[in-house]
């Protein structure tokens, strides 16, 4: 295996070495959680919402605002669920993976809603 992390072709462009030349460490727990969260988000969206994934918060906050007279935004709805998962995670001493995965998803959906403004 080469000591050079990448190669440069004659045009000066980078070319990644073949995968077998890279000694990649196994996934970290954080990387596994991110992949699991993405898979969960897609699966739940297909079951509950649409093939594109979880997108029920807009309808949820509209209903909430109609009932309460408040003006909650979609991003604030995701924040509320993210906080719920954090409270559940920190209410017990033991790690609860479902809460952690859901919290990651709610953070991503919150970011998406904020970016769409």
Phi and psi restraints in degrees (range 20) as a CNS / XPLOR table:
assign (resid 1 and name C) (resid 2 and name N)
       (resid 2 and name CA) (resid 2 and name C) 1.0 -74.7 20.0 2
assign (resid 2 and name N) (resid 2 and name CA)
       (resid 2 and name C) (resid 3 and name N) 1.0 148.3 20.0 2
assign (resid 2 and name C) (resid 3 and name N)
       (resid 3 and name CA) (resid 3 and name C) 1.0 -81.1 20.0 2
assign (resid 3 and name N) (resid 3 and name CA)
       (resid 3 and name C) (resid 4 and name N) 1.0 -9.1 20.0 2
assign (resid 3 and name C) (resid 4 and name N)
       (resid 4 and name CA) (resid 4 and name C) 1.0 -85.7 20.0 2
assign (resid 4 and name N) (resid 4 and name CA)
       (resid 4 and name C) (resid 5 and name N) 1.0 125.1 20.0 2
assign (resid 4 and name C) (resid 5 and name N)
       (resid 5 and name CA) (resid 5 and name C) 1.0 -69.6 20.0 2
assign (resid 5 and name N) (resid 5 and name CA)
       (resid 5 and name C) (resid 6 and name N) 1.0 -18.4 20.0 2
assign (resid 5 and name C) (resid 6 and name N)
       (resid 6 and name CA) (resid 6 and name C) 1.0 -151.7 20.0 2
assign (resid 6 and name N) (resid 6 and name CA)
       (resid 6 and name C) (resid 7 and name N) 1.0 167.4 20.0 2
assign (resid 6 and name C) (resid 7 and name N)
       (resid 7 and name CA) (resid 7 and name C) 1.0 -120.7 20.0 2
assign (resid 7 and name N) (resid 7 and name CA)
       (resid 7 and name C) (resid 8 and name N) 1.0 153.5 20.0 2
assign (resid 7 and name C) (resid 8 and name N)
       (resid 8 and name CA) (resid 8 and name C) 1.0 -114.4 20.0 2
assign (resid 8 and name N) (resid 8 and name CA)
       (resid 8 and name C) (resid 9 and name N) 1.0 127.2 20.0 2
assign (resid 8 and name C) (resid 9 and name N)
       (resid 9 and name CA) (resid 9 and name C) 1.0 -82.2 20.0 2
assign (resid 9 and name N) (resid 9 and name CA)
       (resid 9 and name C) (resid 10 and name N) 1.0 -177.8 20.0 2
assign (resid 9 and name C) (resid 10 and name N)
       (resid 10 and name CA) (resid 10 and name C) 1.0 -65.8 20.0 2
assign (resid 10 and name N) (resid 10 and name CA)
       (resid 10 and name C) (resid 11 and name N) 1.0 -20.7 20.0 2
assign (resid 10 and name C) (resid 11 and name N)
       (resid 11 and name CA) (resid 11 and name C) 1.0 -89.1 20.0 2
assign (resid 11 and name N) (resid 11 and name CA)
       (resid 11 and name C) (resid 12 and name N) 1.0 1.6 20.0 2
assign (resid 11 and name C) (resid 12 and name N)
       (resid 12 and name CA) (resid 12 and name C) 1.0 84.8 20.0 2
assign (resid 12 and name N) (resid 12 and name CA)
       (resid 12 and name C) (resid 13 and name N) 1.0 8.7 20.0 2
assign (resid 12 and name C) (resid 13 and name N)
       (resid 13 and name CA) (resid 13 and name C) 1.0 -91.5 20.0 2
assign (resid 13 and name N) (resid 13 and name CA)
       (resid 13 and name C) (resid 14 and name N) 1.0 147.8 20.0 2
assign (resid 13 and name C) (resid 14 and name N)
       (resid 14 and name CA) (resid 14 and name C) 1.0 -76.3 20.0 2
assign (resid 14 and name N) (resid 14 and name CA)
       (resid 14 and name C) (resid 15 and name N) 1.0 141.9 20.0 2
assign (resid 14 and name C) (resid 15 and name N)
       (resid 15 and name CA) (resid 15 and name C) 1.0 -132.8 20.0 2
assign (resid 15 and name N) (resid 15 and name CA)
       (resid 15 and name C) (resid 16 and name N) 1.0 121.9 20.0 2
assign (resid 15 and name C) (resid 16 and name N)
       (resid 16 and name CA) (resid 16 and name C) 1.0 -67.9 20.0 2
assign (resid 16 and name N) (resid 16 and name CA)
       (resid 16 and name C) (resid 17 and name N) 1.0 143.4 20.0 2
assign (resid 16 and name C) (resid 17 and name N)
       (resid 17 and name CA) (resid 17 and name C) 1.0 -70.4 20.0 2
assign (resid 17 and name N) (resid 17 and name CA)
       (resid 17 and name C) (resid 18 and name N) 1.0 159.2 20.0 2
assign (resid 17 and name C) (resid 18 and name N)
       (resid 18 and name CA) (resid 18 and name C) 1.0 -55.8 20.0 2
assign (resid 18 and name N) (resid 18 and name CA)
       (resid 18 and name C) (resid 19 and name N) 1.0 148.0 20.0 2
assign (resid 18 and name C) (resid 19 and name N)
       (resid 19 and name CA) (resid 19 and name C) 1.0 -52.8 20.0 2
assign (resid 19 and name N) (resid 19 and name CA)
       (resid 19 and name C) (resid 20 and name N) 1.0 -37.8 20.0 2
assign (resid 19 and name C) (resid 20 and name N)
       (resid 20 and name CA) (resid 20 and name C) 1.0 -66.8 20.0 2
assign (resid 20 and name N) (resid 20 and name CA)
       (resid 20 and name C) (resid 21 and name N) 1.0 -14.4 20.0 2
assign (resid 20 and name C) (resid 21 and name N)
       (resid 21 and name CA) (resid 21 and name C) 1.0 -86.3 20.0 2
assign (resid 21 and name N) (resid 21 and name CA)
       (resid 21 and name C) (resid 22 and name N) 1.0 -9.1 20.0 2
assign (resid 21 and name C) (resid 22 and name N)
       (resid 22 and name CA) (resid 22 and name C) 1.0 -101.6 20.0 2
assign (resid 22 and name N) (resid 22 and name CA)
       (resid 22 and name C) (resid 23 and name N) 1.0 125.9 20.0 2
assign (resid 22 and name C) (resid 23 and name N)
       (resid 23 and name CA) (resid 23 and name C) 1.0 -91.6 20.0 2
assign (resid 23 and name N) (resid 23 and name CA)
       (resid 23 and name C) (resid 24 and name N) 1.0 88.4 20.0 2
assign (resid 23 and name C) (resid 24 and name N)
       (resid 24 and name CA) (resid 24 and name C) 1.0 -87.7 20.0 2
assign (resid 24 and name N) (resid 24 and name CA)
       (resid 24 and name C) (resid 25 and name N) 1.0 135.0 20.0 2
assign (resid 24 and name C) (resid 25 and name N)
       (resid 25 and name CA) (resid 25 and name C) 1.0 -68.7 20.0 2
assign (resid 25 and name N) (resid 25 and name CA)
       (resid 25 and name C) (resid 26 and name N) 1.0 157.4 20.0 2
assign (resid 25 and name C) (resid 26 and name N)
       (resid 26 and name CA) (resid 26 and name C) 1.0 -65.6 20.0 2
assign (resid 26 and name N) (resid 26 and name CA)
       (resid 26 and name C) (resid 27 and name N) 1.0 159.6 20.0 2
assign (resid 26 and name C) (resid 27 and name N)
       (resid 27 and name CA) (resid 27 and name C) 1.0 -53.3 20.0 2
assign (resid 27 and name N) (resid 27 and name CA)
       (resid 27 and name C) (resid 28 and name N) 1.0 140.7 20.0 2
assign (resid 27 and name C) (resid 28 and name N)
       (resid 28 and name CA) (resid 28 and name C) 1.0 -78.6 20.0 2
assign (resid 28 and name N) (resid 28 and name CA)
       (resid 28 and name C) (resid 29 and name N) 1.0 166.4 20.0 2
assign (resid 28 and name C) (resid 29 and name N)
       (resid 29 and name CA) (resid 29 and name C) 1.0 -61.3 20.0 2
assign (resid 29 and name N) (resid 29 and name CA)
       (resid 29 and name C) (resid 30 and name N) 1.0 -39.2 20.0 2
assign (resid 29 and name C) (resid 30 and name N)
       (resid 30 and name CA) (resid 30 and name C) 1.0 -61.8 20.0 2
assign (resid 30 and name N) (resid 30 and name CA)
       (resid 30 and name C) (resid 31 and name N) 1.0 -42.9 20.0 2
assign (resid 30 and name C) (resid 31 and name N)
       (resid 31 and name CA) (resid 31 and name C) 1.0 -64.6 20.0 2
assign (resid 31 and name N) (resid 31 and name CA)
       (resid 31 and name C) (resid 32 and name N) 1.0 -38.9 20.0 2
assign (resid 31 and name C) (resid 32 and name N)
       (resid 32 and name CA) (resid 32 and name C) 1.0 -65.6 20.0 2
assign (resid 32 and name N) (resid 32 and name CA)
       (resid 32 and name C) (resid 33 and name N) 1.0 -41.4 20.0 2
assign (resid 32 and name C) (resid 33 and name N)
       (resid 33 and name CA) (resid 33 and name C) 1.0 -62.2 20.0 2
assign (resid 33 and name N) (resid 33 and name CA)
       (resid 33 and name C) (resid 34 and name N) 1.0 -43.5 20.0 2
assign (resid 33 and name C) (resid 34 and name N)
       (resid 34 and name CA) (resid 34 and name C) 1.0 -61.5 20.0 2
assign (resid 34 and name N) (resid 34 and name CA)
       (resid 34 and name C) (resid 35 and name N) 1.0 -43.5 20.0 2
assign (resid 34 and name C) (resid 35 and name N)
       (resid 35 and name CA) (resid 35 and name C) 1.0 -64.7 20.0 2
assign (resid 35 and name N) (resid 35 and name CA)
       (resid 35 and name C) (resid 36 and name N) 1.0 -43.2 20.0 2
assign (resid 35 and name C) (resid 36 and name N)
       (resid 36 and name CA) (resid 36 and name C) 1.0 -63.2 20.0 2
assign (resid 36 and name N) (resid 36 and name CA)
       (resid 36 and name C) (resid 37 and name N) 1.0 -39.9 20.0 2
assign (resid 36 and name C) (resid 37 and name N)
       (resid 37 and name CA) (resid 37 and name C) 1.0 -64.2 20.0 2
assign (resid 37 and name N) (resid 37 and name CA)
       (resid 37 and name C) (resid 38 and name N) 1.0 -43.9 20.0 2
assign (resid 37 and name C) (resid 38 and name N)
       (resid 38 and name CA) (resid 38 and name C) 1.0 -62.8 20.0 2
assign (resid 38 and name N) (resid 38 and name CA)
       (resid 38 and name C) (resid 39 and name N) 1.0 -43.5 20.0 2
assign (resid 38 and name C) (resid 39 and name N)
       (resid 39 and name CA) (resid 39 and name C) 1.0 -62.7 20.0 2
assign (resid 39 and name N) (resid 39 and name CA)
       (resid 39 and name C) (resid 40 and name N) 1.0 -42.5 20.0 2
assign (resid 39 and name C) (resid 40 and name N)
       (resid 40 and name CA) (resid 40 and name C) 1.0 -64.6 20.0 2
assign (resid 40 and name N) (resid 40 and name CA)
       (resid 40 and name C) (resid 41 and name N) 1.0 -42.9 20.0 2
assign (resid 40 and name C) (resid 41 and name N)
       (resid 41 and name CA) (resid 41 and name C) 1.0 -59.5 20.0 2
assign (resid 41 and name N) (resid 41 and name CA)
       (resid 41 and name C) (resid 42 and name N) 1.0 -46.4 20.0 2
assign (resid 41 and name C) (resid 42 and name N)
       (resid 42 and name CA) (resid 42 and name C) 1.0 -65.0 20.0 2
assign (resid 42 and name N) (resid 42 and name CA)
       (resid 42 and name C) (resid 43 and name N) 1.0 -45.3 20.0 2
assign (resid 42 and name C) (resid 43 and name N)
       (resid 43 and name CA) (resid 43 and name C) 1.0 -62.2 20.0 2
assign (resid 43 and name N) (resid 43 and name CA)
       (resid 43 and name C) (resid 44 and name N) 1.0 -47.3 20.0 2
assign (resid 43 and name C) (resid 44 and name N)
       (resid 44 and name CA) (resid 44 and name C) 1.0 -66.0 20.0 2
assign (resid 44 and name N) (resid 44 and name CA)
       (resid 44 and name C) (resid 45 and name N) 1.0 -35.5 20.0 2
assign (resid 44 and name C) (resid 45 and name N)
       (resid 45 and name CA) (resid 45 and name C) 1.0 -64.0 20.0 2
assign (resid 45 and name N) (resid 45 and name CA)
       (resid 45 and name C) (resid 46 and name N) 1.0 -40.3 20.0 2
assign (resid 45 and name C) (resid 46 and name N)
       (resid 46 and name CA) (resid 46 and name C) 1.0 -68.0 20.0 2
assign (resid 46 and name N) (resid 46 and name CA)
       (resid 46 and name C) (resid 47 and name N) 1.0 -34.2 20.0 2
assign (resid 46 and name C) (resid 47 and name N)
       (resid 47 and name CA) (resid 47 and name C) 1.0 -76.2 20.0 2
assign (resid 47 and name N) (resid 47 and name CA)
       (resid 47 and name C) (resid 48 and name N) 1.0 -44.6 20.0 2
assign (resid 47 and name C) (resid 48 and name N)
       (resid 48 and name CA) (resid 48 and name C) 1.0 -101.3 20.0 2
assign (resid 48 and name N) (resid 48 and name CA)
       (resid 48 and name C) (resid 49 and name N) 1.0 -31.6 20.0 2
assign (resid 48 and name C) (resid 49 and name N)
       (resid 49 and name CA) (resid 49 and name C) 1.0 -121.4 20.0 2
assign (resid 49 and name N) (resid 49 and name CA)
       (resid 49 and name C) (resid 50 and name N) 1.0 -82.9 20.0 2
assign (resid 49 and name C) (resid 50 and name N)
       (resid 50 and name CA) (resid 50 and name C) 1.0 -151.8 20.0 2
assign (resid 50 and name N) (resid 50 and name CA)
       (resid 50 and name C) (resid 51 and name N) 1.0 167.1 20.0 2
assign (resid 50 and name C) (resid 51 and name N)
       (resid 51 and name CA) (resid 51 and name C) 1.0 -60.4 20.0 2
assign (resid 51 and name N) (resid 51 and name CA)
       (resid 51 and name C) (resid 52 and name N) 1.0 -22.3 20.0 2
assign (resid 51 and name C) (resid 52 and name N)
       (resid 52 and name CA) (resid 52 and name C) 1.0 -75.4 20.0 2
assign (resid 52 and name N) (resid 52 and name CA)
       (resid 52 and name C) (resid 53 and name N) 1.0 -18.2 20.0 2
assign (resid 52 and name C) (resid 53 and name N)
       (resid 53 and name CA) (resid 53 and name C) 1.0 122.2 20.0 2
assign (resid 53 and name N) (resid 53 and name CA)
       (resid 53 and name C) (resid 54 and name N) 1.0 -175.4 20.0 2
assign (resid 53 and name C) (resid 54 and name N)
       (resid 54 and name CA) (resid 54 and name C) 1.0 -58.4 20.0 2
assign (resid 54 and name N) (resid 54 and name CA)
       (resid 54 and name C) (resid 55 and name N) 1.0 118.6 20.0 2
assign (resid 54 and name C) (resid 55 and name N)
       (resid 55 and name CA) (resid 55 and name C) 1.0 -150.0 20.0 2
assign (resid 55 and name N) (resid 55 and name CA)
       (resid 55 and name C) (resid 56 and name N) 1.0 42.0 20.0 2
assign (resid 55 and name C) (resid 56 and name N)
       (resid 56 and name CA) (resid 56 and name C) 1.0 -92.5 20.0 2
assign (resid 56 and name N) (resid 56 and name CA)
       (resid 56 and name C) (resid 57 and name N) 1.0 -7.6 20.0 2
assign (resid 56 and name C) (resid 57 and name N)
       (resid 57 and name CA) (resid 57 and name C) 1.0 -67.6 20.0 2
assign (resid 57 and name N) (resid 57 and name CA)
       (resid 57 and name C) (resid 58 and name N) 1.0 -36.4 20.0 2
assign (resid 57 and name C) (resid 58 and name N)
       (resid 58 and name CA) (resid 58 and name C) 1.0 -56.6 20.0 2
assign (resid 58 and name N) (resid 58 and name CA)
       (resid 58 and name C) (resid 59 and name N) 1.0 -47.5 20.0 2
assign (resid 58 and name C) (resid 59 and name N)
       (resid 59 and name CA) (resid 59 and name C) 1.0 -66.2 20.0 2
assign (resid 59 and name N) (resid 59 and name CA)
       (resid 59 and name C) (resid 60 and name N) 1.0 -36.8 20.0 2
assign (resid 59 and name C) (resid 60 and name N)
       (resid 60 and name CA) (resid 60 and name C) 1.0 -65.5 20.0 2
assign (resid 60 and name N) (resid 60 and name CA)
       (resid 60 and name C) (resid 61 and name N) 1.0 -47.0 20.0 2
assign (resid 60 and name C) (resid 61 and name N)
       (resid 61 and name CA) (resid 61 and name C) 1.0 -70.3 20.0 2
assign (resid 61 and name N) (resid 61 and name CA)
       (resid 61 and name C) (resid 62 and name N) 1.0 -31.1 20.0 2
assign (resid 61 and name C) (resid 62 and name N)
       (resid 62 and name CA) (resid 62 and name C) 1.0 -62.1 20.0 2
assign (resid 62 and name N) (resid 62 and name CA)
       (resid 62 and name C) (resid 63 and name N) 1.0 -45.5 20.0 2
assign (resid 62 and name C) (resid 63 and name N)
       (resid 63 and name CA) (resid 63 and name C) 1.0 -64.4 20.0 2
assign (resid 63 and name N) (resid 63 and name CA)
       (resid 63 and name C) (resid 64 and name N) 1.0 -44.4 20.0 2
assign (resid 63 and name C) (resid 64 and name N)
       (resid 64 and name CA) (resid 64 and name C) 1.0 -58.6 20.0 2
assign (resid 64 and name N) (resid 64 and name CA)
       (resid 64 and name C) (resid 65 and name N) 1.0 -47.3 20.0 2
assign (resid 64 and name C) (resid 65 and name N)
       (resid 65 and name CA) (resid 65 and name C) 1.0 -64.5 20.0 2
assign (resid 65 and name N) (resid 65 and name CA)
       (resid 65 and name C) (resid 66 and name N) 1.0 -36.9 20.0 2
assign (resid 65 and name C) (resid 66 and name N)
       (resid 66 and name CA) (resid 66 and name C) 1.0 -65.1 20.0 2
assign (resid 66 and name N) (resid 66 and name CA)
       (resid 66 and name C) (resid 67 and name N) 1.0 -43.2 20.0 2
assign (resid 66 and name C) (resid 67 and name N)
       (resid 67 and name CA) (resid 67 and name C) 1.0 -70.7 20.0 2
assign (resid 67 and name N) (resid 67 and name CA)
       (resid 67 and name C) (resid 68 and name N) 1.0 -42.4 20.0 2
assign (resid 67 and name C) (resid 68 and name N)
       (resid 68 and name CA) (resid 68 and name C) 1.0 -97.5 20.0 2
assign (resid 68 and name N) (resid 68 and name CA)
       (resid 68 and name C) (resid 69 and name N) 1.0 -17.7 20.0 2
assign (resid 68 and name C) (resid 69 and name N)
       (resid 69 and name CA) (resid 69 and name C) 1.0 80.0 20.0 2
assign (resid 69 and name N) (resid 69 and name CA)
       (resid 69 and name C) (resid 70 and name N) 1.0 6.1 20.0 2
assign (resid 69 and name C) (resid 70 and name N)
       (resid 70 and name CA) (resid 70 and name C) 1.0 -81.1 20.0 2
assign (resid 70 and name N) (resid 70 and name CA)
       (resid 70 and name C) (resid 71 and name N) 1.0 179.9 20.0 2
assign (resid 70 and name C) (resid 71 and name N)
       (resid 71 and name CA) (resid 71 and name C) 1.0 -132.2 20.0 2
assign (resid 71 and name N) (resid 71 and name CA)
       (resid 71 and name C) (resid 72 and name N) 1.0 50.8 20.0 2
assign (resid 71 and name C) (resid 72 and name N)
       (resid 72 and name CA) (resid 72 and name C) 1.0 -65.6 20.0 2
assign (resid 72 and name N) (resid 72 and name CA)
       (resid 72 and name C) (resid 73 and name N) 1.0 138.6 20.0 2
assign (resid 72 and name C) (resid 73 and name N)
       (resid 73 and name CA) (resid 73 and name C) 1.0 -92.6 20.0 2
assign (resid 73 and name N) (resid 73 and name CA)
       (resid 73 and name C) (resid 74 and name N) 1.0 166.8 20.0 2
assign (resid 73 and name C) (resid 74 and name N)
       (resid 74 and name CA) (resid 74 and name C) 1.0 -60.1 20.0 2
assign (resid 74 and name N) (resid 74 and name CA)
       (resid 74 and name C) (resid 75 and name N) 1.0 -44.0 20.0 2
assign (resid 74 and name C) (resid 75 and name N)
       (resid 75 and name CA) (resid 75 and name C) 1.0 -61.5 20.0 2
assign (resid 75 and name N) (resid 75 and name CA)
       (resid 75 and name C) (resid 76 and name N) 1.0 -39.3 20.0 2
assign (resid 75 and name C) (resid 76 and name N)
       (resid 76 and name CA) (resid 76 and name C) 1.0 -67.4 20.0 2
assign (resid 76 and name N) (resid 76 and name CA)
       (resid 76 and name C) (resid 77 and name N) 1.0 -32.6 20.0 2
assign (resid 76 and name C) (resid 77 and name N)
       (resid 77 and name CA) (resid 77 and name C) 1.0 -63.0 20.0 2
assign (resid 77 and name N) (resid 77 and name CA)
       (resid 77 and name C) (resid 78 and name N) 1.0 -43.9 20.0 2
assign (resid 77 and name C) (resid 78 and name N)
       (resid 78 and name CA) (resid 78 and name C) 1.0 -65.5 20.0 2
assign (resid 78 and name N) (resid 78 and name CA)
       (resid 78 and name C) (resid 79 and name N) 1.0 -38.4 20.0 2
assign (resid 78 and name C) (resid 79 and name N)
       (resid 79 and name CA) (resid 79 and name C) 1.0 -60.5 20.0 2
assign (resid 79 and name N) (resid 79 and name CA)
       (resid 79 and name C) (resid 80 and name N) 1.0 -42.9 20.0 2
assign (resid 79 and name C) (resid 80 and name N)
       (resid 80 and name CA) (resid 80 and name C) 1.0 -58.9 20.0 2
assign (resid 80 and name N) (resid 80 and name CA)
       (resid 80 and name C) (resid 81 and name N) 1.0 -45.4 20.0 2
assign (resid 80 and name C) (resid 81 and name N)
       (resid 81 and name CA) (resid 81 and name C) 1.0 -67.9 20.0 2
assign (resid 81 and name N) (resid 81 and name CA)
       (resid 81 and name C) (resid 82 and name N) 1.0 -36.4 20.0 2
assign (resid 81 and name C) (resid 82 and name N)
       (resid 82 and name CA) (resid 82 and name C) 1.0 -62.0 20.0 2
assign (resid 82 and name N) (resid 82 and name CA)
       (resid 82 and name C) (resid 83 and name N) 1.0 -42.3 20.0 2
assign (resid 82 and name C) (resid 83 and name N)
       (resid 83 and name CA) (resid 83 and name C) 1.0 -65.5 20.0 2
assign (resid 83 and name N) (resid 83 and name CA)
       (resid 83 and name C) (resid 84 and name N) 1.0 -38.4 20.0 2
assign (resid 83 and name C) (resid 84 and name N)
       (resid 84 and name CA) (resid 84 and name C) 1.0 -57.8 20.0 2
assign (resid 84 and name N) (resid 84 and name CA)
       (resid 84 and name C) (resid 85 and name N) 1.0 -46.1 20.0 2
assign (resid 84 and name C) (resid 85 and name N)
       (resid 85 and name CA) (resid 85 and name C) 1.0 -66.0 20.0 2
assign (resid 85 and name N) (resid 85 and name CA)
       (resid 85 and name C) (resid 86 and name N) 1.0 -37.7 20.0 2
assign (resid 85 and name C) (resid 86 and name N)
       (resid 86 and name CA) (resid 86 and name C) 1.0 -64.9 20.0 2
assign (resid 86 and name N) (resid 86 and name CA)
       (resid 86 and name C) (resid 87 and name N) 1.0 -42.8 20.0 2
assign (resid 86 and name C) (resid 87 and name N)
       (resid 87 and name CA) (resid 87 and name C) 1.0 -61.1 20.0 2
assign (resid 87 and name N) (resid 87 and name CA)
       (resid 87 and name C) (resid 88 and name N) 1.0 -43.9 20.0 2
assign (resid 87 and name C) (resid 88 and name N)
       (resid 88 and name CA) (resid 88 and name C) 1.0 -62.6 20.0 2
assign (resid 88 and name N) (resid 88 and name CA)
       (resid 88 and name C) (resid 89 and name N) 1.0 -41.3 20.0 2
assign (resid 88 and name C) (resid 89 and name N)
       (resid 89 and name CA) (resid 89 and name C) 1.0 -62.5 20.0 2
assign (resid 89 and name N) (resid 89 and name CA)
       (resid 89 and name C) (resid 90 and name N) 1.0 -41.6 20.0 2
assign (resid 89 and name C) (resid 90 and name N)
       (resid 90 and name CA) (resid 90 and name C) 1.0 -88.8 20.0 2
assign (resid 90 and name N) (resid 90 and name CA)
       (resid 90 and name C) (resid 91 and name N) 1.0 -2.7 20.0 2
assign (resid 90 and name C) (resid 91 and name N)
       (resid 91 and name CA) (resid 91 and name C) 1.0 -82.4 20.0 2
assign (resid 91 and name N) (resid 91 and name CA)
       (resid 91 and name C) (resid 92 and name N) 1.0 -13.3 20.0 2
assign (resid 91 and name C) (resid 92 and name N)
       (resid 92 and name CA) (resid 92 and name C) 1.0 -124.3 20.0 2
assign (resid 92 and name N) (resid 92 and name CA)
       (resid 92 and name C) (resid 93 and name N) 1.0 157.1 20.0 2
assign (resid 92 and name C) (resid 93 and name N)
       (resid 93 and name CA) (resid 93 and name C) 1.0 -75.2 20.0 2
assign (resid 93 and name N) (resid 93 and name CA)
       (resid 93 and name C) (resid 94 and name N) 1.0 -32.2 20.0 2
assign (resid 93 and name C) (resid 94 and name N)
       (resid 94 and name CA) (resid 94 and name C) 1.0 -79.5 20.0 2
assign (resid 94 and name N) (resid 94 and name CA)
       (resid 94 and name C) (resid 95 and name N) 1.0 146.2 20.0 2
assign (resid 94 and name C) (resid 95 and name N)
       (resid 95 and name CA) (resid 95 and name C) 1.0 -68.3 20.0 2
assign (resid 95 and name N) (resid 95 and name CA)
       (resid 95 and name C) (resid 96 and name N) 1.0 135.5 20.0 2
assign (resid 95 and name C) (resid 96 and name N)
       (resid 96 and name CA) (resid 96 and name C) 1.0 -119.9 20.0 2
assign (resid 96 and name N) (resid 96 and name CA)
       (resid 96 and name C) (resid 97 and name N) 1.0 101.9 20.0 2
assign (resid 96 and name C) (resid 97 and name N)
       (resid 97 and name CA) (resid 97 and name C) 1.0 -63.0 20.0 2
assign (resid 97 and name N) (resid 97 and name CA)
       (resid 97 and name C) (resid 98 and name N) 1.0 -37.8 20.0 2
assign (resid 97 and name C) (resid 98 and name N)
       (resid 98 and name CA) (resid 98 and name C) 1.0 -59.1 20.0 2
assign (resid 98 and name N) (resid 98 and name CA)
       (resid 98 and name C) (resid 99 and name N) 1.0 -42.8 20.0 2
assign (resid 98 and name C) (resid 99 and name N)
       (resid 99 and name CA) (resid 99 and name C) 1.0 -64.6 20.0 2
assign (resid 99 and name N) (resid 99 and name CA)
       (resid 99 and name C) (resid 100 and name N) 1.0 -39.6 20.0 2
assign (resid 99 and name C) (resid 100 and name N)
       (resid 100 and name CA) (resid 100 and name C) 1.0 -64.2 20.0 2
assign (resid 100 and name N) (resid 100 and name CA)
       (resid 100 and name C) (resid 101 and name N) 1.0 -45.8 20.0 2
assign (resid 100 and name C) (resid 101 and name N)
       (resid 101 and name CA) (resid 101 and name C) 1.0 -63.4 20.0 2
assign (resid 101 and name N) (resid 101 and name CA)
       (resid 101 and name C) (resid 102 and name N) 1.0 -46.3 20.0 2
assign (resid 101 and name C) (resid 102 and name N)
       (resid 102 and name CA) (resid 102 and name C) 1.0 -63.1 20.0 2
assign (resid 102 and name N) (resid 102 and name CA)
       (resid 102 and name C) (resid 103 and name N) 1.0 -38.8 20.0 2
assign (resid 102 and name C) (resid 103 and name N)
       (resid 103 and name CA) (resid 103 and name C) 1.0 -61.6 20.0 2
assign (resid 103 and name N) (resid 103 and name CA)
       (resid 103 and name C) (resid 104 and name N) 1.0 -41.3 20.0 2
assign (resid 103 and name C) (resid 104 and name N)
       (resid 104 and name CA) (resid 104 and name C) 1.0 -61.3 20.0 2
assign (resid 104 and name N) (resid 104 and name CA)
       (resid 104 and name C) (resid 105 and name N) 1.0 -45.1 20.0 2
assign (resid 104 and name C) (resid 105 and name N)
       (resid 105 and name CA) (resid 105 and name C) 1.0 -63.3 20.0 2
assign (resid 105 and name N) (resid 105 and name CA)
       (resid 105 and name C) (resid 106 and name N) 1.0 -42.5 20.0 2
assign (resid 105 and name C) (resid 106 and name N)
       (resid 106 and name CA) (resid 106 and name C) 1.0 -65.4 20.0 2
assign (resid 106 and name N) (resid 106 and name CA)
       (resid 106 and name C) (resid 107 and name N) 1.0 -35.1 20.0 2
assign (resid 106 and name C) (resid 107 and name N)
       (resid 107 and name CA) (resid 107 and name C) 1.0 -64.0 20.0 2
assign (resid 107 and name N) (resid 107 and name CA)
       (resid 107 and name C) (resid 108 and name N) 1.0 -42.0 20.0 2
assign (resid 107 and name C) (resid 108 and name N)
       (resid 108 and name CA) (resid 108 and name C) 1.0 -66.5 20.0 2
assign (resid 108 and name N) (resid 108 and name CA)
       (resid 108 and name C) (resid 109 and name N) 1.0 -43.0 20.0 2
assign (resid 108 and name C) (resid 109 and name N)
       (resid 109 and name CA) (resid 109 and name C) 1.0 -67.5 20.0 2
assign (resid 109 and name N) (resid 109 and name CA)
       (resid 109 and name C) (resid 110 and name N) 1.0 -35.8 20.0 2
assign (resid 109 and name C) (resid 110 and name N)
       (resid 110 and name CA) (resid 110 and name C) 1.0 -62.9 20.0 2
assign (resid 110 and name N) (resid 110 and name CA)
       (resid 110 and name C) (resid 111 and name N) 1.0 -45.8 20.0 2
assign (resid 110 and name C) (resid 111 and name N)
       (resid 111 and name CA) (resid 111 and name C) 1.0 -61.6 20.0 2
assign (resid 111 and name N) (resid 111 and name CA)
       (resid 111 and name C) (resid 112 and name N) 1.0 -41.8 20.0 2
assign (resid 111 and name C) (resid 112 and name N)
       (resid 112 and name CA) (resid 112 and name C) 1.0 -61.0 20.0 2
assign (resid 112 and name N) (resid 112 and name CA)
       (resid 112 and name C) (resid 113 and name N) 1.0 -44.6 20.0 2
assign (resid 112 and name C) (resid 113 and name N)
       (resid 113 and name CA) (resid 113 and name C) 1.0 -64.8 20.0 2
assign (resid 113 and name N) (resid 113 and name CA)
       (resid 113 and name C) (resid 114 and name N) 1.0 -40.1 20.0 2
assign (resid 113 and name C) (resid 114 and name N)
       (resid 114 and name CA) (resid 114 and name C) 1.0 -66.0 20.0 2
assign (resid 114 and name N) (resid 114 and name CA)
       (resid 114 and name C) (resid 115 and name N) 1.0 -39.5 20.0 2
assign (resid 114 and name C) (resid 115 and name N)
       (resid 115 and name CA) (resid 115 and name C) 1.0 -68.3 20.0 2
assign (resid 115 and name N) (resid 115 and name CA)
       (resid 115 and name C) (resid 116 and name N) 1.0 -27.2 20.0 2
assign (resid 115 and name C) (resid 116 and name N)
       (resid 116 and name CA) (resid 116 and name C) 1.0 -77.5 20.0 2
assign (resid 116 and name N) (resid 116 and name CA)
       (resid 116 and name C) (resid 117 and name N) 1.0 -11.3 20.0 2
